């Protein structure tokens, strides 16, 4: 059983636990990911459901989320196997795909975003900015002087905030807990690069491009017609500007040269990049448009625009609302390949994910320790455990033990009994070394047999 594969997915954030488990999994084959669509209840609380694309056939994968109601889906953090969801009353939930359970990560959230590394960022009504790291909410800083319009993280740990008040917009960066002074931005359609290093604002004569990392670098892209919508490509190398012409200007993000112009049938007022790089989806006055920048063409199709849909999946499928239904459209001709009736009122997310029941859950029954003789003690008062980790960080150890417990594995933390001893994450106890060895082999992760004369178990 490849228990360790799911454990690595459970780990939240870039903690030492994530690094250790990822190193340990290098010897195991990677999971097979498929294009899937997650459905979150948008009107009446219900369990999350998952569908295979492009057919939209429901996958028999049980989620234990009966009270989850989604107002907005922030996105999928693949390194941690987490989906972040914002509920109507400002609660942020983290759905752990390895266990099928959701936990409340924060409350009082008025604005939230997901950075390029999968870290969830939240803002409170008082301007408090925090990052969700594992099971902790880590303060980042506090901003004042306007409503938070935009919140984004960067690969380098910065947080980008766009504030708006009666005097206009300001772009503020938070680095190492220090809030920058901010700089003005004009009103107009706004786009921020996928790595949080550049921002672009549309005007009636072109595009203002602000280098966030340098702080003072502003450049202009002059265009003949007013700009109606902006978006960066998923790689960050291209900036797309829809104009009233109607057309789409493809701009080199670094040189700011206009590389191509794609004719459109009607003006586009919102753009959404495809994370996989094939489509650029747009909202027109009537209906939707799928633009293929590489092919230089655009195709109109029927559907409604919302924060979550339309969306393009890894296999090219386009998921869209149409009336009261949700449809999966084939990339070749945008014809329906699947349909879920009555699902338009729910929230959707497309992702690459292995929908097979994780090995963590499959291994739970086999890894459950057998009753130990004499309360787990062997001759001489010794107790035998399967040790899976040791660390000097008590919080880290508790987190790993909880991940195992969620999978049905009887894990606990043994506190140090000497100054030079570590916190040990163990499974057991067992009545014999043979029993412990048998369970250790079934875990599918590195382990040691640990024997202790006296045991102190942390709750």
WODAMO-V378942 format. One record per residue. N is the residue number from 1. RES is the residue in one letter. PHI is phi in degrees with one decimal (* if undefined). OMEGA is omega in radians with two decimals (999 if undefined). Layout:
((N	RES	PHI	OMEGA) (N	RES	PHI	OMEGA))
This chain:
((1	X	*	-3.09) (2	X	-92.3	-3.12) (3	X	-58.2	-3.03) (4	X	-65.1	3.13) (5	X	-61.1	-3.14) (6	X	-73.1	3.11) (7	X	-63.1	3.11) (8	X	-63.5	3.13) (9	X	-71.1	-3.12) (10	X	-69.4	-3.01) (11	X	-60.2	-3.08) (12	X	-97.5	3.07) (13	X	75.1	-3.13) (14	X	-96.9	-3.14) (15	X	-84.2	3.05) (16	X	-56.7	3.14) (17	X	-62.3	3.11) (18	X	-60.1	-3.11) (19	X	-61.7	-3.11) (20	X	-63.1	-3.10) (21	X	-71.1	3.10) (22	X	-65.4	3.08) (23	X	-64.4	-3.11) (24	X	-69.0	-3.09) (25	X	-85.9	-3.08) (26	X	-58.1	-3.09) (27	X	-83.3	-3.05) (28	X	-100.9	3.12) (29	X	-68.6	-3.14) (30	X	-72.5	3.08) (31	X	-68.7	3.12) (32	X	-89.4	-3.11) (33	X	-93.5	3.11) (34	X	-131.0	3.08) (35	X	-78.3	-3.11) (36	X	-133.1	3.08) (37	X	-127.7	3.09) (38	X	-95.4	3.14) (39	X	-117.2	-3.13) (40	X	-111.6	-3.11) (41	X	-61.1	-3.11) (42	X	-109.8	-3.09) (43	X	-123.4	3.14) (44	X	-137.0	-3.04) (45	X	-54.9	-3.12) (46	X	-162.1	3.09) (47	X	-66.5	3.02) (48	X	-68.3	3.11) (49	X	-127.5	-3.10) (50	X	-133.7	-3.06) (51	X	-130.1	3.09) (52	X	-86.9	3.10) (53	X	-104.0	0.14) (54	X	-92.3	-2.99) (55	X	-79.5	-3.02) (56	X	59.5	2.99) (57	X	-78.0	-3.11) (58	X	-70.4	3.14) (59	X	-93.4	-3.13) (60	X	-78.3	3.13) (61	X	-133.5	-3.01) (62	X	-85.3	3.00) (63	X	-102.0	3.12) (64	X	-105.1	-3.07) (65	X	-135.3	-2.99) (66	X	-66.5	-3.07) (67	X	-104.3	-3.06) (68	X	-81.9	3.09) (69	X	-125.6	-3.00) (70	X	-107.4	2.95) (71	X	-93.9	-3.13) (72	X	-152.5	3.04) (73	X	-103.0	-3.10) (74	X	-69.5	-3.13) (75	X	150.7	-3.03) (76	X	-111.9	3.05) (77	X	-102.0	-2.99) (78	X	-65.0	-3.13) (79	X	-63.9	-3.11) (80	X	-104.7	-3.08) (81	X	57.7	-3.10) (82	X	-120.6	2.95) (83	X	-114.7	-3.12) (84	X	-101.9	-3.04) (85	X	-130.3	3.08) (86	X	-103.8	-3.13) (87	X	-87.1	-3.05) (88	X	-59.6	-3.09) (89	X	-100.1	3.03) (90	X	84.7	3.05) (91	X	-89.9	3.06) (92	X	-99.7	3.13) (93	X	-114.0	3.02) (94	X	-112.6	3.10) (95	X	-92.7	3.13) (96	X	-87.0	-3.07) (97	X	-71.8	3.13) (98	X	-75.2	-3.13) (99	X	-111.6	-3.12) (100	X	77.7	-3.11) (101	X	-116.8	3.09) (102	X	-113.5	3.07) (103	X	-126.9	3.10) (104	X	-78.3	-3.09) (105	X	-97.3	3.14) (106	X	-163.2	3.12) (107	X	-132.2	3.11) (108	X	65.7	-3.09) (109	X	-86.6	3.09) (110	X	-107.6	3.09) (111	X	-150.5	-3.12) (112	X	-146.1	3.11) (113	X	-152.6	3.14) (114	X	-125.3	-3.11) (115	X	-77.2	-3.06) (116	X	-66.7	3.11) (117	X	-92.9	3.12) (118	X	90.4	3.11) (119	X	-80.1	3.10) (120	X	-83.1	3.10) (121	X	-116.9	-3.09) (122	X	-131.5	3.08) (123	X	-128.1	3.09) (124	X	-97.5	-3.09) (125	X	-65.1	-3.13) (126	X	-89.7	-3.12) (127	X	90.5	3.09) (128	X	-67.0	3.07) (129	X	-114.1	-3.13) (130	X	-143.3	3.07) (131	X	-113.8	3.08) (132	X	-90.8	-3.10) (133	X	-121.8	-3.08) (134	X	62.8	3.12) (135	X	-101.1	-3.12) (136	X	-114.6	2.98) (137	X	-106.1	-3.01) (138	X	-99.6	3.12) (139	X	-61.7	3.12) (140	X	-109.9	-3.12) (141	X	168.2	3.13) (142	X	-137.8	3.14) (143	X	-116.7	-3.13) (144	X	-143.6	3.06) (145	X	101.9	3.10) (146	X	159.5	3.08) (147	X	-80.6	3.13) (148	X	-79.0	-3.13) (149	X	-92.2	-3.02) (150	X	-147.8	-3.13) (151	X	-139.5	-3.05) (152	X	-149.8	3.05) (153	X	-101.5	3.12) (154	X	-122.8	3.13) (155	X	-66.3	-3.12) (156	X	-91.9	3.09) (157	X	93.3	3.07) (158	X	-73.9	3.01) (159	X	-122.0	-3.14) (160	X	-105.8	-3.14) (161	X	-126.5	3.02) (162	X	-111.3	3.13) (163	X	-103.3	-3.14) (164	X	-135.8	3.03) (165	X	-142.3	-3.07) (166	X	-64.0	-3.13) (167	X	-88.6	3.13) (168	X	118.2	-3.05) (169	X	-101.6	2.96) (170	X	-137.6	3.05) (171	X	-101.8	-3.08) (172	X	-122.7	3.04) (173	X	-114.3	3.09) (174	X	-117.7	-3.11) (175	X	-130.4	3.11) (176	X	59.1	-3.13) (177	X	83.9	-3.13) (178	X	-98.6	-3.12) (179	X	-92.2	3.13) (180	X	-71.2	-3.12) (181	X	-69.3	-3.12) (182	X	89.6	3.12) (183	X	-143.1	-3.06) (184	X	-71.6	3.01) (185	X	-130.4	3.08) (186	X	-70.9	2.99) (187	X	-71.2	-3.11) (188	X	134.1	3.11) (189	X	-51.1	-3.02) (190	X	-121.5	3.02) (191	X	-140.4	3.07) (192	X	-120.5	-3.12) (193	X	-60.7	-3.05) (194	X	-61.2	3.13) (195	X	-102.9	3.08) (196	X	69.7	-3.08) (197	X	-102.2	-3.07) (198	X	-150.4	3.07) (199	X	-128.1	3.12) (200	X	-133.7	3.13) (201	X	-128.2	-3.13) (202	X	-84.0	3.05) (203	X	-131.1	-3.14) (204	X	-77.3	-3.13) (205	X	-126.9	3.14) (206	X	155.2	-3.06) (207	X	-131.4	2.99) (208	X	-90.4	-3.14) (209	X	-115.0	-3.09) (210	X	-112.9	3.07) (211	X	-81.0	-3.06) (212	X	-69.7	-3.09) (213	X	-67.6	-3.11) (214	X	-80.7	3.02) (215	X	85.6	-3.07) (216	X	-122.0	-3.02) (217	X	-87.3	3.04) (218	X	-118.6	3.09) (219	X	-133.0	-3.09) (220	X	-117.5	2.93) (221	X	-114.3	-3.12) (222	X	-81.5	3.10) (223	X	-129.1	-3.04) (224	X	-70.3	-3.01) (225	X	-119.1	3.08) (226	X	-58.1	-3.13) (227	X	-91.7	-3.06) (228	X	-104.4	-3.13) (229	X	-162.4	-3.13) (230	X	-136.2	3.01) (231	X	-162.9	2.99) (232	X	-94.3	3.04) (233	X	-69.1	-3.11) (234	X	-62.2	3.12) (235	X	-83.8	-3.10) (236	X	85.0	-3.09) (237	X	-85.6	-3.10) (238	X	-125.5	3.00) (239	X	-116.1	-3.13) (240	X	-105.9	3.14) (241	X	-126.4	3.04) (242	X	-83.7	-3.11) (243	X	-119.9	-3.12) (244	X	-73.7	-3.02) (245	X	-52.9	0.03) (246	X	-92.2	3.09) (247	X	-161.5	3.08) (248	X	-122.7	3.07) (249	X	-92.1	3.08) (250	X	-100.0	-2.97) (251	X	-115.9	3.01) (252	X	-68.7	-3.03) (253	X	-64.0	-3.08) (254	X	-93.3	-3.14) (255	X	-85.1	-3.12) (256	X	63.4	3.03) (257	X	-86.9	3.04) (258	X	-80.7	-3.05) (259	X	-85.7	-3.10) (260	X	-161.8	3.02) (261	X	-130.5	-3.13) (262	X	-113.8	-3.13) (263	X	-71.3	3.08) (264	X	-118.8	3.13) (265	X	-76.1	-3.11) (266	X	-151.4	3.10) (267	X	-59.5	3.14) (268	X	-112.7	-3.02) (269	X	-112.8	3.04) (270	X	-156.7	-3.13) (271	X	-130.3	3.10) (272	X	-134.6	3.14) (273	X	-74.4	3.03) (274	X	-84.5	-3.13) (275	X	-58.3	-3.08) (276	X	-98.9	2.96) (277	X	90.0	-3.10) (278	X	-90.3	-3.04) (279	X	-111.0	2.85) (280	X	-124.9	-3.06) (281	X	-94.2	-3.07) (282	X	-136.4	3.07) (283	X	-108.1	3.07) (284	X	-101.2	3.13) (285	X	-60.5	3.09) (286	X	-131.6	3.08) (287	X	87.5	-3.02) (288	X	-123.8	3.11) (289	X	-140.7	3.05) (290	X	-110.3	-3.09) (291	X	-105.2	3.07) (292	X	-110.1	-3.08) (293	X	-58.7	-3.12) (294	X	-64.9	-3.14) (295	X	-91.3	-3.14) (296	X	69.5	-3.12) (297	X	-136.1	3.12) (298	X	-136.8	-3.14) (299	X	-130.5	3.11) (300	X	-84.2	3.04) (301	X	-151.9	-3.06) (302	X	-80.0	3.09) (303	X	160.1	3.13) (304	X	-109.4	-3.13) (305	X	-99.9	3.05) (306	X	-147.6	-3.05) (307	X	-66.2	-3.08) (308	X	-103.1	-3.10) (309	X	-131.6	0.08) (310	X	-73.5	3.11) (311	X	-146.5	3.14) (312	X	-103.6	-3.12) (313	X	-96.8	-3.07) (314	X	-63.0	-3.14) (315	X	-87.8	-3.13) (316	X	94.3	3.11) (317	X	-61.5	3.05) (318	X	-107.3	3.11) (319	X	-96.8	-3.05) (320	X	-146.8	2.99) (321	X	-84.8	3.05) (322	X	-147.4	-3.04) (323	X	67.5	-3.14) (324	X	-93.2	-3.04) (325	X	-113.4	3.00) (326	X	-118.1	-3.07) (327	X	-118.8	2.97) (328	X	-104.0	-3.06) (329	X	-108.8	3.12) (330	X	-67.5	-3.10) (331	X	-67.1	-3.05) (332	X	-66.8	-3.05) (333	X	-132.8	-3.12) (334	X	56.6	3.04) (335	X	-91.2	-3.10) (336	X	-63.0	3.03) (337	X	-113.5	3.12) (338	X	-165.3	-3.06) (339	X	-154.7	3.01) (340	X	-120.4	-3.07) (341	X	-71.6	3.06) (342	X	69.0	-3.03) (343	X	-104.8	-3.05) (344	X	-68.1	-3.13) (345	X	-79.9	3.14) (346	X	-95.2	3.11) (347	X	-101.5	-3.01) (348	X	-127.6	3.07) (349	X	-145.4	3.04) (350	X	-97.8	-3.08) (351	X	-159.7	2.94) (352	X	-97.8	-3.04) (353	X	-159.8	3.08) (354	X	-87.1	-3.05) (355	X	-82.0	3.07) (356	X	-67.4	3.12) (357	X	-58.3	-3.03) (358	X	-59.2	3.12) (359	X	-61.0	3.13) (360	X	-58.7	3.14) (361	X	-74.8	3.13) (362	X	-63.2	-3.09) (363	X	-81.3	-2.99) (364	X	-59.4	-3.09) (365	X	-68.3	-3.13) (366	X	-75.8	-3.10) (367	X	-87.7	3.13) (368	X	-62.2	-3.05) (369	X	-69.2	3.09) (370	X	-73.9	3.09) (371	X	-56.3	-3.10) (372	X	-90.8	3.11) (373	X	-71.4	3.13) (374	X	53.2	3.11) (375	X	56.0	3.08) (376	X	85.8	-3.11) (377	X	-98.4	3.05) (378	X	-97.5	3.11) (379	X	-57.7	3.13) (380	X	86.6	3.08) (381	X	77.2	3.13) (382	X	-87.3	3.12) (383	X	-121.1	-3.03) (384	X	-109.0	3.12) (385	X	-128.7	2.88) (386	X	-97.1	-3.13) (387	X	-92.7	-3.13) (388	X	-111.2	3.12) (389	X	-165.8	2.97) (390	X	-140.6	-3.06) (391	X	-157.1	3.04) (392	X	-89.0	-3.09) (393	X	-98.8	-3.09) (394	X	-64.1	-3.13) (395	X	-65.3	3.10) (396	X	-62.2	3.14) (397	X	-63.6	3.12) (398	X	-60.9	3.14) (399	X	-64.0	3.12) (400	X	-65.6	3.12) (401	X	-62.4	3.12) (402	X	-65.3	3.09) (403	X	-59.7	3.11) (404	X	-66.0	-3.14) (405	X	-63.4	3.10) (406	X	-61.1	3.12) (407	X	-88.4	3.14) (408	X	88.5	3.12) (409	X	-93.1	-3.07) (410	X	-78.9	-3.09) (411	X	-106.5	3.08) (412	X	-155.1	3.13) (413	X	-117.2	3.06) (414	X	-95.6	-3.14) (415	X	-74.1	3.11) (416	X	-63.1	3.04) (417	X	-107.1	3.09) (418	X	-135.9	-3.09) (419	X	-63.4	-3.09) (420	X	-95.3	-3.09) (421	X	-96.4	-3.10) (422	X	-104.7	2.93) (423	X	-77.1	-3.08) (424	X	-109.7	3.02) (425	X	-92.0	-3.00) (426	X	-130.9	3.00) (427	X	-117.5	-3.12) (428	X	131.6	0.27) (429	X	-88.2	-3.12) (430	X	-128.0	-3.08) (431	X	-83.3	3.14) (432	X	-151.6	3.10) (433	X	-65.6	-3.14) (434	X	-63.2	3.11) (435	X	-62.2	-3.14) (436	X	-62.5	3.11) (437	X	-61.2	-3.13) (438	X	-62.7	3.12) (439	X	-68.3	3.13) (440	X	-57.4	3.13) (441	X	-66.1	-3.12) (442	X	-76.6	-3.13) (443	X	-65.8	3.13) (444	X	72.9	3.14) (445	X	-142.8	3.13) (446	X	-57.8	-3.12) (447	X	-151.6	3.04) (448	X	-135.2	3.01) (449	X	-92.9	-3.09) (450	X	-120.0	3.13) (451	X	-118.6	-3.14) (452	X	-130.1	3.13) (453	X	-72.3	3.07) (454	X	-134.8	-3.02) (455	X	-119.5	2.99) (456	X	-119.9	-3.07) (457	X	-106.6	3.09) (458	X	-78.4	3.12) (459	X	-68.0	999))
